[in-house]
Amino acid sequence: MVYRYTVSLTPATTRDSVYSEFVLDLPPAWQAQAPEEDNIVAFHQPAADAALVVSVDFIASGADDLQALGEQVIAQRLAALAQATPGDWQTLQQQVRPHRSEAGLELSFAAELPGQQVALYLGYATPRKLLHFLMLCGPDRAAALTLFNTTVPHFKPRLP
């Protein structure tokens, strides 16, 4: 199944100006979930007891602000995890670095609520958007990392 998240860049009278924010081509084991908001697509994989949430936030930012914005996004995402699932979340890794295309920054973190859940995040910050790819898995770090690494190649973000 292939998911394309698109937005119109022109008024509704013109139908040929659409910008594809990302393409997500997931194996059938991932089941689509009803989104709570327009900018979110969500999936569940019952066999792995994993959830995947992809979202886009549109922004107006200067390129000079991206590093600080990337660090702020990671802090906000980690705080949101702790609010959604209270407990002693531990950040295992976090990083903000230039994307290889030089069109923005790549953001990432790994966090866990020991014995309960692992969260793996990949994001992109550009002057026009923040793109988020968050996977929540059971407590097995190795299984979570394997699932994340086999799923990420199915995600094709469009930058900027």
N, C-alpha and C positions, 0 to 999 in steps of 0.2 A: 504494500500500500504506500502511496506517495502523497505527502502533504506539502502543499505550497501555501505559504503565508504571503499574501500580497496586499498592497494598499494602492489606492488610486491617487495619482499625483495631479489630476485635473478634475474639473467639475464633472458631474455625472453625465452630462450630455456627450462627452468624448469618452469612448470606451477603450481606446487603444493605448492609453498611457498608464500602464500598471508597472509597478516596481516590485519584483519578487524579493522579499526579505531573506527567505531561506527555503531550502527544500529538505524535507525529512522523509527518507525512504526506509521505513522500518519493516523488519520481518513480521509475519502474521502473529507471532506470539505476543506482540505489543497490542493491547486493546485500547482504542480511543476512549477517553472519558469526556463527559460533558464539561465544557469550560465554564468557569465562573465569570470570566471577563473576556472582552473581545480580543485582547492582545495576548491571549494564552492558548496554547494547545497542550493537552495533558494525556498521558497514557499510563497503563498499568500492565505489568507482566506478572500474571498470577504465579507461574511456576517459580519465578525468582523472587516473588514478593517485593517487586521493585516498582517505583513510580518515576516517571519522566515528565518534566514540565519545561516547556520552551515558551519564552515570552519575549516581546519586543516593547521597548519604551522609546518613544521618539523625543529627541531633545534638540536644543539649540545651544551649542557649546563651541567655544573656540578651541582650536587644536592645542593651545597652550594650557588649557584646563584639563586635558584628558588624563594625565597621570594622577592628579589629585582626585579627579572624578572616579577613576578606576579603583583607587584605594578606598574611596568612600563607598562605592558600590559593594565591594567585598565586605566591608564592615557592616553595611546595612543588611546584606544577605545573611551573614553570620548571626546578626542580632535577630533577624526574622526567624531563623531556625530555632533559636533559643526561645523565642516567644511562642512559636507554633508547637514546639515539643519541649516543654521545660525539662531542665536537667543540666548536668555538668558537661556541656558540649566542649570538646577539645579540638582545637584547630591543629591539624597534622601538617598542613602545608598551605601556603598562599603565595600568589605571585601576580605581578602586573608587569608585562613586558611588551615591547613593540611587536605587532603582528608581522609576519614575514612579507606581507604585501605592502607594508608601510602605510596602509590605509587607516590604521587605528591601533588600538592596543588589545592584547589578549589577556584576559583575566582568568584566574583559576584558584580554586581552593579545594581542600579535602578536610572534612571534619567528621568527628564521630561522637555519638552519645554511647559511651562504652557499654557493651552488652545489649544494645538496643538497635542502633541505626548508624549507617554511614551515609554521608552526604558528599557528593562529588559535583563540582560546579565548573563550567567552562563558559566564559562570557567574552563579549567583544564590545569595545567602546570606540565609537567614531564620532565625529562632530555632529552627526545627525541622528544617531540611535545608540541604544544599549540593547544588546541581544544576549539573552540568558538561556543556558542549557543546564538544568539541574536534575541530577539523578539521586533518588533516595532508595537505599537498599537496606537489607537486614544487617546484622552485626558482623558478618564475616567480611573482613577487609579484603582478603584475596578474591573472594567471589564477587564483591562489589566492583573491585578494580577490573577484573576480567570482563564483567558485563559492561562496564563503562567503556573500556577500550574496544570492545566489539561493537558497541552501539554508536560511538562518536563518528566513525567513518560514514555512517548513514546520514549525518547532519552536514548540510552544505550551506553555510552562511554566505550571504552576499554582502560584501563590504564595498564602499563605505555605507 
